[in-house]
Amino acid sequence: MKNRLKVLRAERDWTQADLANALEVSRQTVNAIEKGKFDPSLPLAFKAARLFELTIEQIFQDEV
């Protein structure tokens, strides 16, 4: 799954650890999601959307 987490995080000058803290996950989880190695759970996707004040679709795109 493609995502814009790295770009959104960089726009705010956040480290992966900062984002992980805000999402209540590990830095390794953020890294794996950013690299497309791990798809977030639906609750985590909603949490990210609320954090960035975007829709889930604006952050995550399915690779078809």
N, C-alpha and C positions, 0 to 999 in steps of 0.2 A: 504494500500500500504506500503510495506516495504521500508525502506530507510537507507542510511548510513550517514545522516546529523550529528548525534551526534558524530559518530566516526571521521568524517572529521573535525568537529568543534574542537573536543578534540585534534586532531593531531596538530592543529594550536594554541592551548591554548586560544581559543575564548570562551567567555561566550555566553549564548543564546542572551543576549542583543547585543553583538558585531555582531553576525550573523544577528540578526534582523535589526540592523542599516545598514549593508552592503546590505541586501536584501530589505530594505525600507518597512519592515512590523513590527508588534508588537512582543515583546518577547513571548507573549501568542500564537501567530501564530506559531512561531518556535517551541515552546513547544508542541503544538498540532500536528504538522507535525512529529516531532521526535517520539512522542508516538503513531503515526498511527491513531490518532483520526480525522485527517483532511488531505485530499489529496490536494497538491498544485495545483494552476491553472497552465495551460501550460506556460504562461509568467513567472510565479514565478519559475517553474522548469527550464526554460531556463536560467533565471537569476542566479540560484544556480549553474547550470552547468558551466556557464561562470566564475563565481566567483571561483569555485574550479578547473577550467580548466579540466573538465571531461565531458563525454557525460551524457545526462539525464539518460540513461540506466545504467550507472555506479553508479549513486546515488540512483535512484528509481527503485524498482522492483515490478511488479504487482504480487499480491498473487493469484495464480491460484488453 
